[in-house]
Structures are given as structure tokens and as C-alpha cells.
Amino acid sequence: MATLDKKTIQKLAALRALGMWSRGAYGPLRLQKTLFFADKDNIPEWRIFTFKKWRLGQYSDELSESLNDLDSAGRINQIFDGPSTRIKAVMPPRTKHKVAKFFRSYFPAWNVGLTKAFRTWAYLTNDQIIKKAHDDLTYKQNAHGDTIFESFSGSVEFPELDDDDAEDISDFVDFRLQQNIVKRTKRAAERNVRSEDWRSIYFPDAVA
């Protein structure tokens, strides 16, 4: 049995969604809406992100925090090559497969909702996204700043999830671990190289 905390699952969900764009998502707006509508029709106790009504539509502070953490961990690239920042997931194929399998297995309704939302929202223009978001009842029936729905609380136990797989995907999005690895690598690279006389070590008689 493996246990994952909510923040880890949220970061994995953001990567799962970003991985669906072949070249990355242009701007956080379409990512926010894609993940909102993935959660909207999901079972309430299994919704991954908390969303509220904001000026540009449905918005999640938790998703923004997840993106910041993923950026710090080096798991997303933010590329400035168009009208909006292109956000691209940085995942080796093996990890991408594991993350996709995790959501297919343990969040199947959300995963189906994500696929549907992606087809609808992934490649709309910003103006189209804002209009469709404002037309949705969740926007019309709530006041500015109101919470539309909340994410699940606490950690989740996954009885059939392999401990090694759980540790693998958790470590992948742990920015503290990644920063520690970067610091250690940097220190090792800056360390002075010490030369050794291998002849005196392995063939002392010959050197003498």
C-alpha cells in the first residue's frame, strides 16, 4: 500500500494535463480551464483542485502553486515564443507513461473528464476560452472570488499502487529533492580535481 499527499497528486495532475500538448500549452489560461472542466463533472470527493470565480473565469490557486513547484523542480519549461508563454512538461517517456497509468487506474473519472476537456479547450483562442468560461453556469451563479468547488482533503492511500512506483513519481515532482540534487551536483562540479600518482599507489616497488 502506498500513500500520496494532495500536493503531490496535484503536481502530477498538472503534468498529466501538460503532457497532452505535443508542444506545450500556450498560457496558463487554457490549462486552468482544461483542468477545471476535468474536475467539474468528477465525483466531488475526488476533485483534485479547488477552483473559484475570477475575472478570466474559473481559477485555481492550487494549480498555480503546483506550476510554481514544478518550475522550481525543473519539471516544466516556460518558453517565450508567441503571444503567451508556452508551458511544456519535462518528462522522460517512462515517467510520462507511469503518470498517465496512475490517473487511468486511480482517478478514472477524472482522466476521462480530462480527455473530454482537452478536446474542447486545448486549442481555442484566449478570447474563445474567456467567453465559454463566462457562459458556463458555474461562472454565472457565483460572485467574484467565491469558491466554486473544493479539492479533496488530506492524503490518499492506494492499496494496489506499488511502493517503488509511488516513490518514483513522488520524487519526480519533489522540488526540494530536485534542488538538493542540483546543489550536490554543483558542489561536485566546483570541487578541485586532486591528481593522484597511480603508479606509486598500485606499483610502489616499480616506482621505488
C-alpha positions, 0 to 999 in steps of 0.5 A: 500500500502506498500513500500520496499527499494532495500536493503531490497528486496535484503536481502530477495532475498538472503534468498529466494535463501538460503532457497532452500538448505535443508542444506545450500549452500556450498560457496558463489560461487554457490549462486552468480551464482544461483542468477545471472542466476535468474536475467539474463533472468528477465525483466531488470527493475526488476533485483534485483542485479547488477552483473559484470565480475570477475575472478570466473565469474559473481559477485555481490557486492550487494549480498555480502553486503546483506550476510554481513547484514544478518550475522550481523542480525543473519539471516544466519549461516556460518558453517565450515564443508567441503571444503567451508563454508556452508551458511544456512538461519535462518528462522522460517517456517512462515517467510520462507513461507511469503518470498517465497509468496512475490517473487511468487506474486511480482517478478514472473519472477524472482522466476521462473528464480530462480527455473530454476537456482537452478536446474542447479547450486545448486549442481555442483562442484566449478570447474563445476560452474567456467567453465559454468560461463566462457562459458556463453556469458555474461562472454565472451563479457565483460572485467574484472570488467565491469558491466554486468547488473544493479539492479533496482533503488530506492524503490518499492511500492506494492499496494496489499502487506499488511502493517503488512506483509511488516513490518514483513519481513522488520524487519526480515532482519533489522540488526540494529533492530536485534542488538538493540534487542540483546543489550536490551536483554543483558542489561536485562540479566546483570541487578541485580535481586532486591528481593522484600518482597511480603508479606509486599507489598500485606499483610502489616497488616499480616506482621505488 
